Amino acid sequence: MSATSAKTPTPRLKTANSDRPAAPAVPAASMANPKPKRPLRRLVILLAAGLLLLVGGTFWYIDNVGYETTDDAAIEGHVIQVSPKLSAHVKAVHFDDNYQVKKGDLLIELDPRDFDVSLASAEANLASAQSKLTEAEAQQNVAQASLGQAKADLVSAQATADNAKSDLERNERLFQTHVIDRREYDASVAQAKSAVANVESATKKVASQEAQVRLTSAQYVTASAEEKQSEAQLHQAQLQLSYTKIFAPYDGRVTKKSVEPGNYVQPGQTLFSLVPPDVWVVANFKETQLKQMRVGQPVLVRVDAIPGRNFSAHVESFQVGTGGRFTLLPPENATGNFVKVVQRVPVKIVFDEPSANLERLWPGESVEPKVNVRENFAQRQYRAEPLPPAILGGTSDSVEIAEQ
């Protein structure tokens, strides 16, 4: 072995930082311009977010102060349930679900054969009653004529009796003076008695004819009443026949159709519902939201089914009572041991838009009204009008019969 390889190496002492790499040298320029700290950047971001929140809150406050809104609101409208007025089989149905119909359109035809027979019977009864009335009128005229003749006979008999009485008085003086004989005097007496009897008979005939006139008058009244009753029965039969055709009472759209040809329907059975185009909003506001709400204040209505569209409207009326007050079990707004529940009051809101703009609004759709309560607006004259009289028949004659 050489002297170099035989030399034992001297061990090196390890220090605490002997395993760490050597720190790089820092240039002098970097020491002169240090980088900005992270807390400053965070502060700028927080200030910007706070500013944005402040601006958004300001806009929200400006947009919502002086307004009252609720999401407990829906579109309402007239829903007319159409039912038959008699029992019969359905002959024909001239519509289907969601059909748009016009006022007076023929929608359903029922089997009219039974009612045709009833109408023919009523017409025959009326003809018979009219014939009896004519007969009673003729009998009344005959009785009146007989009464006149009886009165004339009474006048004649009375004149004859007066003449016979005068002859008897004259013959009685002549008989007392022996100018005439007994036989002639007795003849004048008999003639006077006969004349008096004729007067009594004529008087009784007059009374009998007067009773006959009263009888014929009563028969005429009875026949006239029978004729009116037959006319009423005829009108009833005509009405029953007219009910076999069901017409659209208003313009609108057919919904909930539940009738088909061949079905047997009964009075009161709902065949379909008809929804006219008139709609409005019923919003259930909290009672605490009504402090500044008045009739006539403008409203912006947002419909969930039509996003991005606002409809102009106004407050038309307030329900006199909360919604819960008219339920089966009204709540009691007690304090103390009970929790006081804020009640809601239905508010009717009427659209100011033309009806053409409201065709897409259907009863039951959810809306969000926004009422401007900042000022007291003048009460508007426009109000929701009730439906006009319904069409109950196909012709004016049937409508007149129904009105009678």
C-alpha positions in Angstrom: 0.0 0.0 0.0 1.1 3.6 -0.8 1.4 6.3 1.8 -1.5 8.2 0.3 -4.0 5.3 0.5 -2.9 4.4 3.9 -3.7 7.8 5.3 -6.9 7.8 7.2 -9.4 10.7 6.2 -10.2 13.2 8.9 -14.0 13.2 9.8 -15.9 16.5 9.1 -18.1 18.0 11.8 -21.8 18.5 10.8 -23.5 21.8 11.7 -27.2 22.6 12.0 -27.3 24.2 8.5 -25.1 21.8 6.8 -28.1 20.0 5.0 -29.6 23.2 3.6 -28.6 24.4 0.2 -26.7 27.6 0.0 -28.8 30.7 -0.3 -28.5 32.4 -3.7 -26.9 35.8 -3.8 -29.4 38.7 -3.8 -28.7 41.4 -6.3 -28.3 44.8 -5.0 -31.1 46.2 -7.3 -33.7 43.8 -5.8 -32.9 45.0 -2.4 -33.5 48.6 -3.5 -37.2 48.0 -4.9 -39.1 45.4 -2.9 -42.5 43.9 -4.3 -45.9 45.3 -3.0 -47.5 43.3 -0.2 -50.7 41.1 -0.6 -52.8 42.8 2.1 -52.9 46.0 0.0 -54.4 44.0 -3.0 -57.0 42.4 -0.7 -58.0 45.8 0.6 -58.5 47.1 -2.9 -60.7 44.1 -3.8 -62.8 44.5 -0.6 -63.3 48.3 -1.3 -64.4 47.5 -4.9 -66.9 44.8 -3.7 -68.2 47.2 -1.0 -68.7 49.9 -3.6 -70.5 47.5 -5.9 -72.8 46.4 -3.0 -73.4 50.0 -2.0 -74.4 51.0 -5.6 -76.6 47.9 -6.0 -78.2 48.5 -2.6 -78.9 52.1 -3.6 -80.5 51.1 -6.9 -82.6 48.4 -5.1 -83.7 51.0 -2.5 -84.6 53.5 -5.1 -86.5 50.8 -7.1 -88.4 49.4 -4.2 -89.0 52.2 -1.7 -92.6 53.4 -2.0 -93.7 50.1 -3.5 -95.6 47.1 -2.1 -95.2 43.7 -3.6 -96.2 40.0 -3.0 -95.7 36.7 -4.6 -99.1 35.4 -3.2 -101.1 36.5 -6.3 -102.6 34.9 -9.3 -104.7 35.6 -12.4 -108.4 35.3 -11.9 -111.3 35.2 -14.4 -114.8 34.1 -15.0 -115.2 30.3 -15.2 -118.7 29.3 -16.4 -119.8 25.7 -15.8 -122.3 24.7 -18.5 -124.9 22.1 -17.5 -128.0 20.7 -19.2 -131.5 21.6 -18.0 -133.0 18.2 -18.8 -132.2 14.5 -19.0 -131.5 13.1 -22.4 -128.9 11.4 -24.6 -126.3 13.5 -26.3 -126.8 13.5 -30.0 -123.9 15.6 -31.2 -120.9 17.6 -29.8 -119.6 20.4 -32.0 -116.4 21.3 -30.1 -113.3 19.8 -28.4 -111.0 20.7 -25.6 -109.6 24.3 -25.7 -111.8 25.4 -28.6 -112.3 29.1 -29.0 -116.1 29.7 -29.4 -118.2 32.7 -30.0 -121.3 33.8 -28.1 -124.4 31.9 -29.5 -122.4 29.1 -31.2 -124.2 25.7 -31.1 -122.1 23.4 -28.9 -124.2 20.4 -27.9 -127.3 18.8 -29.3 -129.4 16.4 -27.2 -131.9 13.9 -28.5 -135.1 15.9 -29.2 -137.6 13.2 -30.0 -139.4 12.9 -26.7 -139.7 16.7 -26.5 -141.1 16.8 -30.1 -143.9 14.5 -28.9 -144.5 16.7 -25.9 -144.7 19.7 -28.1 -147.2 18.1 -30.5 -149.4 17.1 -27.5 -149.2 20.6 -26.1 -150.2 22.1 -29.5 -153.2 19.7 -29.7 -154.3 20.6 -26.1 -154.1 24.3 -27.0 -156.2 23.8 -30.1 -158.8 21.9 -28.0 -158.8 24.7 -25.4 -159.2 27.4 -28.1 -162.2 25.4 -29.5 -163.8 25.2 -26.1 -163.3 28.9 -25.6 -165.0 29.6 -28.9 -167.9 27.4 -28.0 -168.2 29.1 -24.6 -168.1 32.5 -26.2 -170.9 31.4 -28.6 -173.0 30.1 -25.7 -172.5 33.3 -23.9 -173.7 35.3 -26.9 -176.8 33.0 -27.2 -177.6 33.5 -23.5 -177.3 37.2 -23.9 -179.6 37.2 -26.8 -182.1 35.0 -25.0 -182.0 37.4 -22.0 -182.8 40.3 -24.3 -185.7 38.4 -25.8 -187.0 37.5 -22.3 -186.8 41.1 -21.2 -188.7 42.1 -24.3 -191.4 39.5 -23.5 -191.6 40.8 -20.0 -192.2 44.3 -21.3 -194.9 43.0 -23.7 -196.6 41.0 -20.9 -196.4 44.0 -18.6 -198.1 46.1 -21.2 -200.8 43.5 -21.8 -201.3 43.3 -18.1 -201.7 47.0 -17.7 -204.2 47.1 -20.6 -206.2 44.2 -19.1 -206.2 46.0 -15.7 -207.6 49.1 -17.3 -210.3 47.1 -19.2 -211.2 45.4 -15.9 -211.6 48.7 -14.1 -213.7 50.1 -16.9 -215.8 47.0 -17.2 -216.3 47.0 -13.4 -217.9 50.5 -13.5 -220.0 49.5 -16.5 -221.1 46.3 -14.8 -222.2 48.2 -11.7 -224.3 50.5 -13.9 -225.7 47.4 -15.7 -224.3 48.5 -19.0 -222.6 45.1 -19.6 -223.7 41.8 -18.4 -222.0 39.4 -16.0 -220.4 37.3 -18.6 -218.5 40.1 -20.2 -217.4 41.3 -16.8 -216.1 37.9 -15.9 -214.2 37.7 -19.1 -212.4 40.9 -18.4 -211.5 39.6 -14.9 -210.1 36.4 -16.4 -208.2 38.3 -19.0 -206.6 40.6 -16.3 -205.6 37.5 -14.2 -204.1 35.9 -17.3 -202.1 39.0 -18.1 -200.7 39.1 -14.5 -199.7 35.5 -14.8 -197.9 36.2 -18.1 -196.0 39.0 -16.4 -194.9 36.6 -13.6 -193.9 34.0 -16.2 -191.9 36.6 -18.2 -190.2 37.8 -15.0 -189.1 34.3 -14.2 -187.9 33.8 -17.7 -185.8 36.9 -17.4 -184.3 35.6 -14.1 -183.7 32.2 -15.7 -181.9 33.8 -18.7 -179.8 36.0 -16.4 -178.7 32.9 -14.6 -177.9 31.3 -17.9 -175.8 34.3 -18.9 -173.9 34.0 -15.6 -173.4 30.3 -16.3 -172.1 30.9 -19.8 -169.9 33.7 -18.5 -168.4 31.3 -15.9 -167.9 28.7 -18.7 -166.2 31.3 -20.8 -163.8 32.2 -18.0 -163.1 28.5 -17.4 -162.4 28.0 -21.1 -160.2 31.1 -21.2 -158.2 29.9 -18.2 -157.8 26.5 -19.9 -156.6 28.2 -23.0 -154.0 30.1 -21.0 -152.9 27.0 -19.3 -152.6 25.2 -22.6 -150.5 28.1 -23.9 -148.3 27.9 -20.9 -147.9 24.2 -21.5 -147.1 24.8 -25.1 -144.4 27.4 -24.0 -143.1 24.9 -21.6 -142.9 22.2 -24.3 -141.1 24.7 -26.5 -138.7 25.6 -23.8 -138.0 21.9 -23.1 -137.3 21.4 -26.8 -135.1 24.5 -27.0 -133.0 23.1 -24.1 -132.0 20.2 -26.3 -129.6 22.6 -28.0 -126.9 24.1 -25.8 -125.3 27.3 -27.1 -122.2 29.2 -26.0 -123.3 31.8 -23.4 -120.3 34.0 -24.0 -117.1 34.3 -26.1 -114.4 32.2 -24.6 -112.3 29.1 -24.6 -113.7 25.6 -23.7 -112.0 23.8 -20.9 -112.6 20.6 -18.9 -114.7 18.9 -21.6 -116.5 15.8 -20.1 -119.2 15.0 -22.6 -119.2 12.7 -25.7 -121.9 11.8 -28.2 -124.1 9.0 -26.8 -123.7 10.0 -23.1 -126.8 10.3 -21.0 -126.7 13.6 -19.2 -128.8 14.9 -16.3 -129.7 18.4 -15.1 -126.9 20.0 -13.1 -124.2 17.7 -14.6 -121.2 19.8 -15.7 -120.5 19.2 -19.3 -117.7 21.7 -19.8 -116.4 25.0 -18.5 -116.2 28.2 -20.5 -113.5 30.8 -19.7 -114.2 34.3 -21.2 -111.2 36.5 -22.0 -111.7 39.0 -19.2 -109.0 38.5 -16.5 -107.8 40.4 -13.4 -105.4 39.8 -10.5 -106.2 38.9 -6.9 -103.2 39.6 -4.7 -103.1 38.6 -1.1 -101.2 41.4 0.6 -100.3 41.3 4.3 -102.4 43.6 6.4 -99.3 45.5 7.3 -98.8 46.4 3.6 -102.1 48.1 3.2 -101.2 51.2 5.3 -100.7 53.5 2.2 -102.4 51.4 -0.4 -105.4 53.1 -2.0 -107.8 52.4 -4.9 -106.5 53.7 -8.2 -102.8 53.4 -7.5 -100.9 52.0 -10.5 -99.5 48.5 -10.5 -96.9 46.7 -12.5 -97.7 43.0 -12.9 -95.1 40.5 -13.7 -96.3 37.1 -14.9 -94.2 34.1 -14.3 -95.3 32.5 -17.6 -94.2 35.6 -19.5 -90.8 36.6 -18.2 -89.4 40.1 -19.1 -92.9 41.6 -19.6 -94.6 44.0 -17.3 -98.3 44.7 -17.5 -99.8 48.0 -16.4 -102.8 47.8 -14.0 -104.3 49.6 -11.0 -105.8 48.7 -7.7 -109.6 48.4 -8.2 -110.9 47.3 -4.8 -110.2 45.6 -1.5 -112.1 42.7 -0.1 -114.0 43.6 3.0 -112.4 41.0 5.3 -109.3 38.9 5.3 -109.0 35.7 3.3 -109.0 33.6 6.4 -112.2 35.2 7.7 -114.3 33.4 5.1 -112.8 30.0 5.7 -114.6 27.1 7.4 -112.6 27.7 10.6 -111.7 31.4 10.8 -108.5 32.1 12.7 -108.5 34.1 16.0 -106.0 36.9 16.1 -105.3 36.5 19.8 -102.3 37.8 21.8 -100.7 36.7 25.0 -100.4 33.0 25.1 -101.0 32.6 21.3 -98.9 33.6 18.4 -100.3 36.6 16.5 -100.5 35.7 12.8 -100.3 38.5 10.2 -103.4 38.1 8.0 -103.7 38.6 4.3 -106.3 40.7 2.5 -107.3 39.9 -1.1 -106.8 43.0 -3.3 -108.4 43.1 -6.8 -106.2 44.5 -9.5 -107.6 45.3 -12.9 -105.4 45.5 -16.0 -105.2 48.8 -18.0 -103.9 46.9 -21.1 -106.1 46.3 -24.2 -107.8 43.0 -24.2 -105.6 41.9 -27.2 -102.5 42.1 -24.9 -104.1 39.8 -22.3 -104.9 36.8 -24.5 -101.9 34.9 -23.0 -103.0 35.5 -19.4 -105.0 32.6 -18.0 -106.8 32.1 -14.7 -104.6 30.5 -12.1 -101.2 31.7 -13.4 -98.8 33.1 -10.7 -98.0 36.8 -10.9 -96.1 39.3 -8.8 -97.8 42.7 -8.6 -95.9 45.8 -7.6 -98.1 48.6 -6.2 -96.9 52.2 -6.3 -97.9 53.6 -2.9 -95.7 56.7 -2.9 -98.6 59.0 -3.8 -102.3 59.1 -3.5 -103.5 58.8 -7.1 -107.0 59.9 -8.0 -109.5 57.1 -8.0 -110.0 55.8 -11.5 -113.4 55.4 -13.0 -112.6 52.1 -14.8 -113.9 49.1 -12.9 -114.3 45.5 -13.9 -117.8 45.1 -15.4 -120.0 42.0 -14.7 -120.8 39.7 -17.6 -123.7 40.7 -19.8 -126.8 38.5 -20.1 -126.0 35.1 -21.3 -127.3 33.5 -24.5 -129.7 30.7 -23.4 -131.2 29.8 -26.8 -130.4 30.0 -30.5 -133.2 32.4 -31.5 -134.8 35.5 -30.2 -138.1 33.7 -29.7 -136.6 31.2 -27.3 -134.9 34.1 -25.4 -138.3 35.9 -25.1 -139.9 32.6 -23.9 -137.1 32.2 -21.3 -137.6 35.8 -20.1 -141.4 35.3 -19.7 
